[in-house]
Amino acid sequence: MVVHKDDYFILMKNSTSVFHDFPHVVLQGAGKNMITISKSSGGLLVLTMDIRTEKNALVARFDEQGFEVNPTFNKRHPDKSTIIVEDAYGKEIIKVRYVNRRALSVEAKMTIDGREVNVPGFGGMCMSHSFGADVTFGSRH
């Protein structure tokens, strides 16, 4: 893989997405963009992501306004660049880390059309300059 000076990166434990066009859809499911990366007017990467329970209750939302976490979940900031959301049992649901101006690390468990999806669990892929979403989940119906 060739990396260009204008490339950006989404690091997902077992997978990496390399891109330079915005907005960039990392994950699409049930016809909706689930994880999208855009760029702020100041040049910073902006993560847009809604994580919900299987009953569609909000766990956490990330967007251009910042982020919010449902108060029934635990939110931690181990450092100024990392946000971790855990359930009541201490199980990590979301971990987002702003690595630098060109890279974000994202790990999340989300429900798409009744199926639990682990965002880093795409199996060691490197997705480079894809057209459309890096990963798409179709409807079960």
Buried (B, 14 or more C-beta within 10 A) or exposed (E): EEEEEEBBBBBBBBBBBBBEEEEBBBBBBBEEBBBBBBBEEEEEBBBBBBBBBEEEEBBBBBBEEEBEBBEEBBBEEEEEEBBBBBBEEEEBBBBBBBBEEEBBBBBBBBBBBEEEBEBBBBEEEEBBBBEEBBBBBEEEE
